[in-house]
């Protein structure tokens, strides 16, 4: 698939705060929305700390306060997936759950790739939330650049039928600081090899 074909699955660049849909499809049917700066979160002078990769999927850095969970709730986020080691949390998992969010933690050291099993478990959790009516999910690591990016690239490959290159390019366009290295690509390539049937993924 060329990039034009990939763009038809993941949408096109649109001005700020516009949803990315095709003229003949409803937002629910169009698949992926591109990043849109969120007015409630990214006021003048504030650094953007998370991005919308597709409909109901957000990615970013670790949470610094309970208040940030409240801001995520305004975007219909009902679950948090943390790709970190336990000591990296500022807002602990118990506090996340106490506020009514579903939470999954995948323990991966910074710089290391997720294992294939960790990828699959993370993808299934993401998909279970996205399939919920009205549910969105926030996926993060410490800086929002590597570990959570690897997981979200894998999700886009499996759920949208993108190649590794297409999924990586889509994320890179929206999260310029994202970094996927050779050791991460090797695991993602194995996921791609094992999941050749893009219409009915064995990992969802």
N, CA, C and O atoms as a DFTB+ gen file, in Angstrom:
816 C
 N C O
     1  1       0.841      -1.188       0.000
     2  2       0.000       0.000       0.000
     3  2       0.881       1.244       0.000
     4  3       1.816       1.346       0.794
     5  1       0.577       2.205      -0.906
     6  2       1.341       3.437      -0.904
     7  2       0.774       4.382       0.152
     8  3      -0.238       4.084       0.787
     9  1       1.443       5.532       0.334
    10  2       1.016       6.441       1.389
    11  2      -0.350       7.048       1.112
    12  3      -1.066       7.411       2.045
    13  1      -0.719       7.165      -0.163
    14  2      -2.059       7.672      -0.471
    15  2      -3.108       6.709       0.065
    16  3      -4.129       7.119       0.616
    17  1      -2.829       5.401      -0.109
    18  2      -3.751       4.408       0.424
    19  2      -3.799       4.422       1.930
    20  3      -4.858       4.259       2.537
    21  1      -2.642       4.619       2.529
    22  2      -2.599       4.689       3.990
    23  2      -3.376       5.887       4.496
    24  3      -4.091       5.789       5.494
    25  1      -3.241       7.037       3.807
    26  2      -3.948       8.231       4.240
    27  2      -5.451       8.034       4.180
    28  3      -6.186       8.631       4.967
    29  1      -5.921       7.201       3.253
    30  2      -7.356       6.969       3.177
    31  2      -7.858       6.221       4.398
    32  3      -9.039       6.295       4.735
    33  1      -6.955       5.495       5.067
    34  2      -7.334       4.781       6.276
    35  2      -7.160       5.636       7.511
    36  3      -7.948       5.542       8.452
    37  1      -6.138       6.464       7.516
    38  2      -5.846       7.218       8.722
    39  2      -6.278       8.663       8.632
    40  3      -6.118       9.410       9.597
    41  1      -6.829       9.085       7.488
    42  2      -7.325      10.441       7.348
    43  2      -6.262      11.375       6.810
    44  3      -5.116      10.973       6.609
    45  1      -6.633      12.605       6.581
    46  2      -5.736      13.614       6.046
    47  2      -5.536      14.719       7.065
    48  3      -6.331      14.867       7.993
    49  1      -4.480      15.492       6.895
    50  2      -4.241      16.630       7.769
    51  2      -5.359      17.656       7.619
    52  3      -5.729      18.036       6.508
    53  1      -5.878      18.088       8.735
    54  2      -6.927      19.093       8.746
    55  2      -6.522      20.220       9.660
    56  3      -5.645      20.041      10.505
    57  1      -7.146      21.396       9.513
    58  2      -6.862      22.494      10.415
    59  2      -7.178      22.127      11.854
    60  3      -7.829      21.114      12.110
    61  1      -6.726      22.935      12.782
    62  2      -6.921      22.680      14.192
    63  2      -8.394      22.514      14.514
    64  3      -9.273      23.190      13.980
    65  1      -8.614      21.537      15.452
    66  2      -9.930      21.315      16.041
    67  2     -10.966      20.798      15.059
    68  3     -12.155      20.810      15.375
    69  1     -10.554      20.339      13.863
    70  2     -11.492      19.725      12.936
    71  2     -11.300      18.226      12.951
    72  3     -10.174      17.733      13.008
    73  1     -12.404      17.506      12.899
    74  2     -12.319      16.054      12.817
    75  2     -11.925      15.645      11.413
    76  3     -12.259      16.309      10.432
    77  1     -11.210      14.544      11.341
    78  2     -10.744      14.079      10.041
    79  2     -11.675      12.987       9.546
    80  3     -11.616      11.858      10.032
    81  1     -12.522      13.302       8.600
    82  2     -13.430      12.329       8.028
    83  2     -13.486      12.530       6.534
    84  3     -13.082      13.570       6.015
    85  1     -13.991      11.525       5.849
    86  2     -14.226      11.694       4.430
    87  2     -15.637      12.204       4.234
    88  3     -16.484      12.030       5.110
    89  1     -15.902      12.824       3.110
    90  2     -17.194      13.463       2.898
    91  2     -18.329      12.463       2.838
    92  3     -19.477      12.822       3.100
    93  1     -18.039      11.218       2.500
    94  2     -19.103      10.230       2.333
    95  2     -19.262       9.333       3.547
    96  3     -20.069       8.403       3.517
    97  1     -18.500       9.589       4.637
    98  2     -18.541       8.706       5.784
    99  2     -18.801       9.504       7.048
   100  3     -18.410      10.666       7.165
   101  1     -19.468       8.856       7.990
   102  2     -19.660       9.448       9.293
   103  2     -18.353       9.330      10.085
   104  3     -17.521       8.480       9.765
   105  1     -18.156      10.172      11.118
   106  2     -16.949      10.061      11.931
   107  2     -16.746       8.658      12.483
   108  3     -15.613       8.183      12.568
   109  1     -17.840       7.988      12.860
   110  2     -17.714       6.653      13.428
   111  2     -17.199       5.646      12.423
   112  3     -16.663       4.607      12.808
   113  1     -17.355       5.939      11.126
   114  2     -16.984       4.981      10.092
   115  2     -15.661       5.302       9.433
   116  3     -15.120       4.476       8.698
   117  1     -15.141       6.463       9.677
   118  2     -13.979       6.907       8.914
   119  2     -12.671       6.403       9.476
   120  3     -11.622       6.591       8.860
   121  1     -12.709       5.753      10.659
   122  2     -11.492       5.153      11.167
   123  2     -10.708       6.070      12.061
   124  3     -10.963       6.132      13.264
   125  1      -9.751       6.789      11.495
   126  2      -8.786       7.516      12.296
   127  2      -8.941       9.004      12.149
   128  3      -9.139       9.516      11.046
   129  1      -8.851       9.705      13.272
   130  2      -8.795      11.156      13.280
   131  2      -7.354      11.563      13.556
   132  3      -6.628      10.864      14.263
   133  1      -6.949      12.687      12.999
   134  2      -5.598      13.171      13.264
   135  2      -5.583      13.973      14.545
   136  3      -6.624      14.293      15.118
   137  1      -4.373      14.289      14.980
   138  2      -4.184      15.090      16.182
   139  2      -4.965      16.399      16.090
   140  3      -5.001      17.035      15.036
   141  1      -5.579      16.790      17.182
   142  2      -6.217      18.095      17.249
   143  2      -5.869      18.703      18.604
   144  3      -6.201      18.103      19.626
   145  1      -5.229      19.840      18.660
   146  2      -4.950      20.482      19.942
   147  2      -6.242      20.675      20.717
   148  3      -7.237      21.136      20.157
   149  1      -6.242      20.332      21.989
   150  2      -7.442      20.375      22.798
   151  2      -7.465      21.673      23.593
   152  3      -6.586      21.918      24.419
   153  1      -8.461      22.492      23.343
   154  2      -8.492      23.828      23.934
   155  2      -8.453      23.800      25.452
   156  3      -7.828      24.661      26.071
   157  1      -9.117      22.817      26.062
   158  2      -9.157      22.759      27.515
   159  2      -7.799      22.435      28.114
   160  3      -7.544      22.712      29.286
   161  1      -6.934      21.849      27.306
   162  2      -5.659      21.371      27.818
   163  2      -4.491      22.194      27.350
   164  3      -3.519      22.364      28.086
   165  1      -4.561      22.710      26.142
   166  2      -3.409      23.358      25.538
   167  2      -3.693      24.847      25.335
   168  3      -3.849      25.313      24.206
   169  1      -3.757      25.566      26.416
   170  2      -3.975      26.991      26.346
   171  2      -2.681      27.686      25.941
   172  3      -1.615      27.071      25.924
   173  1      -2.782      28.952      25.621
   174  2      -1.608      29.706      25.204
   175  2      -0.511      29.600      26.250
   176  3      -0.749      29.822      27.437
   177  1       0.680      29.262      25.807
   178  2       1.819      29.183      26.705
   179  2       2.014      27.820      27.339
   180  3       3.030      27.592      27.996
   181  1       1.065      26.902      27.159
   182  2       1.200      25.564      27.716
   183  2       1.754      24.605      26.667
   184  3       1.409      24.679      25.488
   185  1       2.614      23.710      27.123
   186  2       3.175      22.712      26.218
   187  2       2.187      21.572      26.026
   188  3       1.593      21.082      26.987
   189  1       2.021      21.157      24.786
   190  2       1.109      20.050      24.517
   191  2       1.690      18.771      25.095
   192  3       2.847      18.435      24.843
   193  1       0.878      18.058      25.876
   194  2       1.400      16.867      26.552
   195  2       0.748      15.571      26.105
   196  3       1.170      14.490      26.516
   197  1      -0.272      15.669      25.270
   198  2      -0.720      14.436      24.621
   199  2      -1.363      14.731      23.278
   200  3      -1.712      15.872      22.972
   201  1      -1.512      13.686      22.490
   202  2      -1.964      13.796      21.106
   203  2      -3.032      12.742      20.833
   204  3      -3.058      11.683      21.460
   205  1      -3.898      13.051      19.897
   206  2      -4.894      12.091      19.446
   207  2      -4.356      11.397      18.200
   208  3      -4.160      12.028      17.161
   209  1      -4.120      10.102      18.315
   210  2      -3.594       9.340      17.183
   211  2      -4.701       8.883      16.251
   212  3      -4.522       8.852      15.033
   213  1      -5.814       8.539      16.807
   214  2      -6.977       8.130      16.018
   215  2      -8.192       8.274      16.909
   216  3      -8.083       8.619      18.086
   217  1      -9.322       8.010      16.345
   218  2     -10.557       8.126      17.113
   219  2     -10.477       7.261      18.369
   220  3     -10.310       6.044      18.292
   221  1     -10.598       7.910      19.526
   222  2     -10.654       7.255      20.838
   223  2      -9.296       6.763      21.344
   224  3      -9.238       6.042      22.340
   225  1      -8.211       7.138      20.678
   226  2      -6.877       6.734      21.131
   227  2      -5.989       7.965      21.300
   228  3      -5.745       8.707      20.349
   229  1      -5.511       8.167      22.529
   230  2      -4.633       9.281      22.858
   231  2      -3.304       8.747      23.380
   232  3      -3.248       7.676      23.984
   233  1      -2.234       9.506      23.140
   234  2      -0.898       9.082      23.531
   235  2      -0.167      10.270      24.139
   236  3      -0.394      11.414      23.746
   237  1       0.712       9.995      25.099
   238  2       1.460      11.097      25.694
   239  2       2.380      10.649      26.804
   240  3       2.695       9.468      26.949
   241  1       2.803      11.634      27.586
   242  2       3.738      11.392      28.680
   243  2       2.986      10.900      29.911
   244  3       1.759      10.805      29.916
   245  1       3.767      10.583      30.973
   246  2       3.152      10.126      32.212
   247  2       2.358      11.253      32.858
   248  3       2.572      12.431      32.574
   249  1       1.451      10.870      33.721
   250  2       0.582      11.826      34.395
   251  2       1.305      12.439      35.590
   252  3       1.949      11.737      36.370
   253  1       1.189      13.760      35.720
   254  2       1.837      14.466      36.819
   255  2       0.882      14.811      37.956
   256  3       1.327      15.159      39.050
   257  1      -0.412      14.721      37.714
   258  2      -1.363      15.081      38.761
   259  2      -2.716      14.440      38.496
   260  3      -3.034      14.049      37.374
   261  1      -3.500      14.344      39.562
   262  2      -4.865      13.848      39.433
   263  2      -5.695      14.787      38.567
   264  3      -6.620      14.354      37.879
   265  1      -5.361      16.067      38.604
   266  2      -6.084      17.042      37.784
   267  2      -6.012      16.683      36.307
   268  3      -6.980      16.881      35.572
   269  1      -4.885      16.162      35.872
   270  2      -4.755      15.777      34.469
   271  2      -5.703      14.644      34.115
   272  3      -6.172      14.562      32.979
   273  1      -5.990      13.770      35.069
   274  2      -6.982      12.722      34.821
   275  2      -8.361      13.332      34.589
   276  3      -9.137      12.846      33.766
   277  1      -8.652      14.395      35.318
   278  2      -9.919      15.084      35.108
   279  2     -10.014      15.685      33.723
   280  3     -11.079      15.671      33.106
   281  1      -8.896      16.218      33.226
   282  2      -8.882      16.774      31.874
   283  2      -9.055      15.677      30.835
   284  3      -9.739      15.870      29.830
   285  1      -8.437      14.529      31.077
   286  2      -8.613      13.401      30.158
   287  2     -10.064      12.913      30.166
   288  3     -10.602      12.524      29.129
   289  1     -10.677      12.936      31.324
   290  2     -12.073      12.504      31.406
   291  2     -12.969      13.378      30.534
   292  3     -13.972      12.907      29.999
   293  1     -12.605      14.644      30.394
   294  2     -13.374      15.545      29.529
   295  2     -13.325      15.108      28.068
   296  3     -14.193      15.477      27.277
   297  1     -12.309      14.321      27.712
   298  2     -12.195      13.778      26.353
   299  2     -12.740      12.351      26.277
   300  3     -12.422      11.610      25.347
   301  1     -13.555      11.971      27.249
   302  2     -14.194      10.646      27.313
   303  2     -13.197       9.518      27.509
   304  3     -13.475       8.373      27.154
   305  1     -12.038       9.833      28.070
   306  2     -11.071       8.783      28.393
   307  2     -11.576       8.017      29.609
   308  3     -11.883       8.607      30.644
   309  1     -11.659       6.699      29.472
   310  2     -12.152       5.852      30.561
   311  2     -11.105       4.854      31.022
   312  3     -11.327       4.111      31.978
   313  1      -9.951       4.835      30.337
   314  2      -8.916       3.864      30.688
   315  2      -7.541       4.459      30.428
   316  3      -7.362       5.309      29.555
   317  1      -6.577       3.990      31.209
   318  2      -5.186       4.409      31.072
   319  2      -4.318       3.173      30.960
   320  3      -4.444       2.233      31.745
   321  1      -3.437       3.186      29.976
   322  2      -2.478       2.091      29.797
   323  2      -1.081       2.676      30.004
   324  3      -0.644       3.538      29.241
   325  1      -0.387       2.205      31.034
   326  2       0.923       2.731      31.404
   327  2       2.012       1.751      30.980
   328  3       2.038       0.605      31.427
   329  1       2.909       2.215      30.114
   330  2       4.030       1.370      29.671
   331  2       5.274       1.904      30.374
   332  3       6.083       2.619      29.784
   333  1       5.405       1.544      31.632
   334  2       6.446       2.093      32.496
   335  2       6.878       1.039      33.512
   336  3       6.278      -0.032      33.602
   337  1       7.913       1.350      34.264
   338  2       8.246       0.588      35.457
   339  2       7.524       1.217      36.647
   340  3       7.222       2.410      36.616
   341  1       7.242       0.446      37.689
   342  2       6.439       0.963      38.805
   343  2       6.964       2.258      39.416
   344  3       6.172       3.118      39.802
   345  1       8.277       2.411      39.510
   346  2       8.823       3.601      40.172
   347  2       8.667       4.875      39.330
   348  3       8.915       5.974      39.827
   349  1       8.264       4.742      38.080
   350  2       8.132       5.917      37.208
   351  2       6.816       6.663      37.403
   352  3       6.669       7.785      36.920
   353  1       5.869       6.065      38.093
   354  2       4.574       6.717      38.303
   355  2       4.711       7.920      39.228
   356  3       5.452       7.877      40.210
   357  1       3.996       8.989      38.909
   358  2       3.744      10.071      39.856
   359  2       2.337       9.913      40.412
   360  3       2.132       9.980      41.624
   361  1       1.373       9.707      39.534
   362  2       0.018       9.337      39.945
   363  2      -0.047       7.814      39.977
   364  3      -0.006       7.183      38.920
   365  1      -0.147       7.209      41.153
   366  2      -0.079       5.742      41.252
   367  2      -1.314       5.064      40.657
   368  3      -2.382       5.671      40.582
   369  1      -1.168       3.810      40.235
   370  2      -2.300       3.073      39.658
   371  2      -3.527       3.037      40.558
   372  3      -4.654       3.121      40.069
   373  1      -3.323       2.913      41.873
   374  2      -4.479       2.877      42.784
   375  2      -5.290       4.164      42.710
   376  3      -6.518       4.137      42.795
   377  1      -4.598       5.294      42.551
   378  2      -5.304       6.573      42.446
   379  2      -6.065       6.658      41.130
   380  3      -7.164       7.210      41.079
   381  1      -5.481       6.112      40.067
   382  2      -6.152       6.099      38.763
   383  2      -7.431       5.270      38.839
   384  3      -8.487       5.688      38.364
   385  1      -7.318       4.090      39.443
   386  2      -8.485       3.215      39.560
   387  2      -9.534       3.797      40.498
   388  3     -10.734       3.641      40.273
   389  1      -9.076       4.470      41.553
   390  2     -10.014       5.041      42.520
   391  2     -10.908       6.097      41.886
   392  3     -12.013       6.346      42.367
   393  1     -10.442       6.712      40.821
   394  2     -11.233       7.715      40.113
   395  2     -12.127       7.106      39.038
   396  3     -12.773       7.827      38.279
   397  1     -12.159       5.780      38.978
   398  2     -13.085       5.105      38.073
   399  2     -12.514       4.729      36.725
   400  3     -13.247       4.249      35.860
   401  1     -11.204       4.937      36.520
   402  2     -10.577       4.566      35.256
   403  2     -10.146       3.098      35.296
   404  3      -9.690       2.599      36.325
   405  1     -10.295       2.433      34.182
   406  2      -9.668       1.128      34.033
   407  2      -8.177       1.355      33.786
   408  3      -7.789       2.340      33.158
   409  1      -7.352       0.446      34.278
   410  2      -5.908       0.664      34.165
   411  2      -5.179      -0.643      33.921
   412  3      -5.474      -1.670      34.531
   413  1      -4.215      -0.574      33.006
   414  2      -3.304      -1.694      32.759
   415  2      -1.891      -1.147      32.765
   416  3      -1.610      -0.110      32.164
   417  1      -1.003      -1.856      33.451
   418  2       0.407      -1.472      33.471
   419  2       1.230      -2.558      32.799
   420  3       1.113      -3.737      33.131
   421  1       2.063      -2.146      31.851
   422  2       3.002      -3.056      31.194
   423  2       4.402      -2.590      31.560
   424  3       4.811      -1.485      31.202
   425  1       5.124      -3.425      32.267
   426  2       6.435      -3.038      32.794
   427  2       7.532      -3.256      31.761
   428  3       7.875      -4.388      31.422
   429  1       8.070      -2.154      31.274
   430  2       9.150      -2.168      30.292
   431  2      10.141      -1.078      30.683
   432  3       9.744       0.052      30.967
   433  1      11.412      -1.409      30.699
   434  2      12.434      -0.423      31.025
   435  2      12.588       0.576      29.881
   436  3      12.475       0.215      28.709
   437  1      12.844       1.825      30.229
   438  2      12.986       2.865      29.218
   439  2      14.068       2.500      28.211
   440  3      15.179       2.130      28.589
   441  1      13.736       2.606      26.926
   442  2      14.669       2.275      25.857
   443  2      14.531       0.866      25.342
   444  3      14.929       0.572      24.215
   445  1      13.958      -0.032      26.172
   446  2      13.796      -1.426      25.758
   447  2      12.509      -1.585      24.943
   448  3      11.549      -0.839      25.139
   449  1      12.493      -2.556      24.033
   450  2      11.249      -2.832      23.299
   451  2      10.304      -3.689      24.129
   452  3      10.734      -4.441      25.003
   453  1       9.029      -3.568      23.848
   454  2       8.070      -4.506      24.420
   455  2       8.303      -5.869      23.798
   456  3       8.733      -5.966      22.648
   457  1       8.023      -6.922      24.552
   458  2       8.048      -8.246      23.970
   459  2       6.805      -8.432      23.102
   460  3       5.863      -7.644      23.178
   461  1       6.810      -9.464      22.290
   462  2       5.651      -9.738      21.448
   463  2       4.415      -9.981      22.305
   464  3       3.327      -9.519      21.963
   465  1       4.567     -10.702      23.417
   466  2       3.428     -10.970      24.299
   467  2       2.914      -9.678      24.927
   468  3       1.704      -9.478      25.031
   469  1       3.817      -8.810      25.341
   470  2       3.389      -7.526      25.891
   471  2       2.655      -6.690      24.850
   472  3       1.656      -6.041      25.161
   473  1       3.145      -6.707      23.626
   474  2       2.471      -5.995      22.539
   475  2       1.044      -6.498      22.362
   476  3       0.101      -5.709      22.299
   477  1       0.896      -7.800      22.284
   478  2      -0.418      -8.389      22.044
   479  2      -1.368      -8.073      23.196
   480  3      -2.525      -7.719      22.970
   481  1      -0.883      -8.199      24.430
   482  2      -1.736      -7.897      25.589
   483  2      -2.149      -6.427      25.590
   484  3      -3.295      -6.101      25.897
   485  1      -1.219      -5.545      25.248
   486  2      -1.541      -4.126      25.193
   487  2      -2.532      -3.800      24.095
   488  3      -3.458      -3.015      24.304
   489  1      -2.345      -4.397      22.924
   490  2      -3.251      -4.181      21.798
   491  2      -4.660      -4.645      22.138
   492  3      -5.636      -3.972      21.808
   493  1      -4.766      -5.794      22.797
   494  2      -6.088      -6.311      23.175
   495  2      -6.779      -5.390      24.180
   496  3      -7.990      -5.180      24.111
   497  1      -6.002      -4.847      25.107
   498  2      -6.592      -3.932      26.090
   499  2      -7.075      -2.651      25.405
   500  3      -8.183      -2.184      25.667
   501  1      -6.247      -2.088      24.535
   502  2      -6.643      -0.891      23.791
   503  2      -7.930      -1.158      23.014
   504  3      -8.873      -0.367      23.053
   505  1      -7.949      -2.279      22.313
   506  2      -9.114      -2.591      21.488
   507  2     -10.369      -2.783      22.334
   508  3     -11.461      -2.386      21.926
   509  1     -10.218      -3.392      23.513
   510  2     -11.382      -3.630      24.372
   511  2     -12.001      -2.310      24.826
   512  3     -13.219      -2.217      24.979
   513  1     -11.170      -1.289      25.040
   514  2     -11.693       0.011      25.451
   515  2     -12.313       0.737      24.268
   516  3     -13.396       1.311      24.384
   517  1     -11.633       0.713      23.136
   518  2     -12.123       1.430      21.964
   519  2     -13.447       0.849      21.476
   520  3     -14.266       1.566      20.901
   521  1     -13.659      -0.440      21.701
   522  2     -14.909      -1.068      21.296
   523  2     -16.063      -0.702      22.221
   524  3     -17.224      -0.916      21.875
   525  1     -15.756      -0.155      23.387
   526  2     -16.811       0.271      24.314
   527  2     -17.520       1.500      23.764
   528  3     -16.900       2.337      23.107
   529  1     -18.776       1.607      24.020
   530  2     -19.533       2.766      23.572
   531  2     -19.083       3.997      24.356
   532  3     -19.234       4.052      25.576
   533  1     -18.538       4.968      23.661
   534  2     -18.132       6.209      24.287
   535  2     -16.798       6.177      25.000
   536  3     -16.396       7.174      25.599
   537  1     -16.100       5.045      24.949
   538  2     -14.856       4.928      25.693
   539  2     -13.627       5.297      24.887
   540  3     -13.480       4.856      23.747
   541  1     -12.740       6.103      25.463
   542  2     -11.441       6.411      24.866
   543  2     -10.349       5.972      25.829
   544  3     -10.617       5.725      27.004
   545  1      -9.125       5.874      25.338
   546  2      -8.023       5.381      26.155
   547  2      -6.806       6.281      25.995
   548  3      -6.541       6.813      24.917
   549  1      -6.075       6.439      27.092
   550  2      -4.830       7.202      27.102
   551  2      -3.678       6.231      27.334
   552  3      -3.634       5.539      28.351
   553  1      -2.748       6.185      26.386
   554  2      -1.580       5.295      26.459
   555  2      -0.348       6.163      26.677
   556  3      -0.122       7.126      25.944
   557  1       0.444       5.820      27.682
   558  2       1.592       6.677      27.976
   559  2       2.798       5.867      28.441
   560  3       2.672       4.729      28.893
   561  1       3.964       6.483      28.317
   562  2       5.173       6.029      28.995
   563  2       5.720       7.242      29.736
   564  3       4.957       8.167      30.015
   565  1       7.001       7.278      30.065
   566  2       7.502       8.400      30.856
   567  2       7.460       9.707      30.077
   568  3       6.960      10.720      30.567
   569  1       7.997       9.672      28.848
   570  2       8.072      10.874      28.030
   571  2       7.094      10.878      26.861
   572  3       6.925      11.905      26.204
   573  1       6.453       9.753      26.594
   574  2       5.527       9.677      25.467
   575  2       6.222       9.606      24.122
   576  3       5.675      10.067      23.121
   577  1       7.422       9.035      24.079
   578  2       8.206       9.065      22.849
   579  2       8.570       7.694      22.281
   580  3       8.725       7.553      21.068
   581  1       8.707       6.690      23.136
   582  2       9.240       5.413      22.638
   583  2       8.324       4.250      22.987
   584  3       7.692       3.677      22.100
   585  1       8.243       3.893      24.261
   586  2       7.537       2.663      24.641
   587  2       6.060       2.704      24.251
   588  3       5.557       1.765      23.635
   589  1       5.362       3.790      24.607
   590  2       3.946       3.867      24.246
   591  2       3.772       4.039      22.744
   592  3       2.760       3.613      22.187
   593  1       4.742       4.658      22.083
   594  2       4.690       4.799      20.629
   595  2       4.771       3.431      19.966
   596  3       4.024       3.137      19.033
   597  1       5.681       2.601      20.454
   598  2       5.805       1.252      19.900
   599  2       4.486       0.502      20.008
   600  3       4.061      -0.150      19.055
   601  1       3.836       0.591      21.166
   602  2       2.567      -0.104      21.363
   603  2       1.486       0.433      20.439
   604  3       0.728      -0.339      19.851
   605  1       1.411       1.745      20.310
   606  2       0.372       2.332      19.455
   607  2       0.620       2.050      17.979
   608  3      -0.331       1.868      17.218
   609  1       1.871       2.011      17.567
   610  2       2.188       1.603      16.193
   611  2       1.682       0.184      15.955
   612  3       1.084      -0.102      14.918
   613  1       1.921      -0.696      16.911
   614  2       1.427      -2.066      16.787
   615  2      -0.086      -2.122      16.706
   616  3      -0.644      -2.894      15.926
   617  1      -0.757      -1.300      17.516
   618  2      -2.221      -1.272      17.465
   619  2      -2.719      -0.824      16.105
   620  3      -3.643      -1.430      15.563
   621  1      -2.133       0.221      15.540
   622  2      -2.562       0.709      14.232
   623  2      -2.328      -0.336      13.148
   624  3      -3.138      -0.474      12.231
   625  1      -1.240      -1.063      13.248
   626  2      -0.969      -2.131      12.281
   627  2      -2.066      -3.192      12.326
   628  3      -2.606      -3.596      11.296
   629  1      -2.378      -3.629      13.539
   630  2      -3.321      -4.735      13.704
   631  2      -4.760      -4.298      13.449
   632  3      -5.521      -5.014      12.798
   633  1      -5.137      -3.124      13.962
   634  2      -6.541      -2.731      13.895
   635  2      -6.913      -2.061      12.581
   636  3      -8.059      -2.166      12.143
   637  1      -5.960      -1.369      11.937
   638  2      -6.258      -0.616      10.720
   639  2      -5.660      -1.247       9.465
   640  3      -5.877      -0.753       8.358
   641  1      -4.915      -2.324       9.630
   642  2      -4.341      -2.979       8.459
   643  2      -3.190      -2.217       7.838
   644  3      -2.890      -2.417       6.661
   645  1      -2.534      -1.345       8.598
   646  2      -1.392      -0.605       8.069
   647  2      -0.127      -1.448       8.144
   648  3      -0.003      -2.343       8.980
   649  1       0.802      -1.145       7.256
   650  2       2.118      -1.757       7.373
   651  2       2.865      -1.070       8.510
   652  3       2.449      -0.020       9.000
   653  1       3.962      -1.674       8.916
   654  2       4.794      -1.073       9.954
   655  2       5.239       0.326       9.547
   656  3       5.183       1.257      10.350
   657  1       5.677       0.475       8.307
   658  2       6.149       1.771       7.835
   659  2       5.026       2.804       7.844
   660  3       5.232       3.941       8.269
   661  1       3.840       2.416       7.378
   662  2       2.710       3.345       7.339
   663  2       2.300       3.784       8.740
   664  3       2.055       4.965       8.983
   665  1       2.226       2.816       9.662
   666  2       1.823       3.135      11.029
   667  2       2.851       4.031      11.705
   668  3       2.493       4.976      12.408
   669  1       4.119       3.737      11.494
   670  2       5.170       4.551      12.097
   671  2       5.157       5.968      11.546
   672  3       5.327       6.927      12.298
   673  1       4.958       6.109      10.240
   674  2       4.925       7.437       9.636
   675  2       3.729       8.245      10.131
   676  3       3.838       9.452      10.347
   677  1       2.589       7.579      10.310
   678  2       1.408       8.270      10.816
   679  2       1.668       8.838      12.210
   680  3       1.354       9.997      12.481
   681  1       2.241       8.023      13.089
   682  2       2.518       8.483      14.448
   683  2       3.571       9.578      14.440
   684  3       3.464      10.551      15.187
   685  1       4.581       9.426      13.604
   686  2       5.652      10.420      13.552
   687  2       5.122      11.783      13.115
   688  3       5.582      12.814      13.605
   689  1       4.167      11.791      12.204
   690  2       3.577      13.055      11.753
   691  2       2.868      13.778      12.892
   692  3       2.884      15.007      12.961
   693  1       2.252      13.017      13.775
   694  2       1.478      13.615      14.858
   695  2       2.299      13.841      16.118
   696  3       2.032      14.762      16.890
   697  1       3.300      12.991      16.319
   698  2       4.162      13.102      17.499
   699  2       5.603      13.188      17.007
   700  3       6.298      12.172      16.980
   701  1       6.066      14.362      16.620
   702  2       7.387      14.502      16.005
   703  2       8.533      13.991      16.866
   704  3       9.566      13.579      16.338
   705  1       8.362      14.012      18.188
   706  2       9.435      13.565      19.080
   707  2       9.486      12.054      19.239
   708  3      10.365      11.542      19.933
   709  1       8.569      11.334      18.616
   710  2       8.540       9.877      18.763
   711  2       9.778       9.244      18.146
   712  3      10.308       9.722      17.144
   713  1      10.225       8.157      18.769
   714  2      11.447       7.490      18.324
   715  2      11.241       5.977      18.343
   716  3      11.044       5.375      19.399
   717  1      11.290       5.383      17.169
   718  2      11.255       3.932      17.051
   719  2      12.609       3.485      16.518
   720  3      13.018       3.887      15.428
   721  1      13.294       2.664      17.278
   722  2      14.625       2.231      16.893
   723  2      14.581       0.829      16.297
   724  3      13.536       0.180      16.262
   725  1      15.723       0.391      15.838
   726  2      15.806      -0.900      15.144
   727  2      15.283      -2.041      16.017
   728  3      14.553      -2.904      15.528
   729  1      15.644      -2.056      17.294
   730  2      15.225      -3.155      18.163
   731  2      13.710      -3.158      18.384
   732  3      13.118      -4.211      18.621
   733  1      13.085      -1.980      18.308
   734  2      11.630      -1.922      18.406
   735  2      10.986      -2.402      17.102
   736  3       9.976      -3.107      17.113
   737  1      11.588      -2.008      15.989
   738  2      11.049      -2.415      14.689
   739  2      11.132      -3.918      14.498
   740  3      10.268      -4.506      13.848
   741  1      12.141      -4.540      15.047
   742  2      12.291      -5.993      14.887
   743  2      11.113      -6.734      15.509
   744  3      10.609      -7.696      14.929
   745  1      10.671      -6.292      16.689
   746  2       9.516      -6.925      17.335
   747  2       8.235      -6.595      16.575
   748  3       7.381      -7.461      16.386
   749  1       8.103      -5.349      16.141
   750  2       6.921      -4.963      15.365
   751  2       6.857      -5.703      14.034
   752  3       5.773      -6.042      13.559
   753  1       8.013      -5.951      13.435
   754  2       8.044      -6.707      12.182
   755  2       7.585      -8.144      12.406
   756  3       6.932      -8.738      11.547
   757  1       7.928      -8.692      13.555
   758  2       7.462     -10.043      13.883
   759  2       5.949     -10.054      14.078
   760  3       5.271     -10.987      13.648
   761  1       5.419      -9.014      14.727
   762  2       3.969      -8.891      14.859
   763  2       3.309      -8.818      13.491
   764  3       2.288      -9.463      13.252
   765  1       3.893      -8.034      12.597
   766  2       3.350      -7.893      11.250
   767  2       3.378      -9.231      10.506
   768  3       2.435      -9.578       9.794
   769  1       4.452      -9.959      10.678
   770  2       4.587     -11.252       9.993
   771  2       3.542     -12.246      10.492
   772  3       2.997     -13.024       9.708
   773  1       3.263     -12.223      11.787
   774  2       2.322     -13.173      12.372
   775  2       0.865     -12.799      12.125
   776  3      -0.034     -13.626      12.280
   777  1       0.643     -11.551      11.741
   778  2      -0.724     -11.055      11.601
   779  2      -0.985     -10.619      10.166
   780  3      -1.246      -9.446       9.900
   781  1      -0.914     -11.551       9.268
   782  2      -1.010     -11.224       7.846
   783  2      -2.443     -10.953       7.413
   784  3      -2.662     -10.204       6.460
   785  1      -3.412     -11.537       8.081
   786  2      -4.811     -11.309       7.721
   787  2      -5.271     -10.005       8.354
   788  3      -5.693      -9.999       9.511
   789  1      -5.196      -8.905       7.620
   790  2      -5.469      -7.580       8.188
   791  2      -6.947      -7.329       8.428
   792  3      -7.295      -6.458       9.225
   793  1      -7.831      -8.073       7.757
   794  2      -9.251      -7.815       7.942
   795  2      -9.803      -8.464       9.211
   796  3     -10.746      -7.952       9.814
   797  1      -9.224      -9.570       9.609
   798  2      -9.681     -10.278      10.801
   799  2      -8.461     -10.654      11.616
   800  3      -8.003     -11.796      11.579
   801  1      -7.942      -9.695      12.347
   802  2      -6.690      -9.901      13.058
   803  2      -6.832     -10.986      14.112
   804  3      -7.847     -11.059      14.805
   805  1      -5.841     -11.805      14.229
   806  2      -5.826     -12.833      15.253
   807  2      -5.508     -12.255      16.622
   808  3      -5.621     -12.952      17.631
   809  1      -5.108     -10.976      16.668
   810  2      -4.691     -10.369      17.922
   811  2      -5.733      -9.438      18.517
   812  3      -5.457      -8.765      19.510
   813  1      -6.928      -9.382      17.932
   814  2      -7.990      -8.545      18.489
   815  2      -9.093      -9.413      19.071
   816  3     -10.080      -8.892      19.589
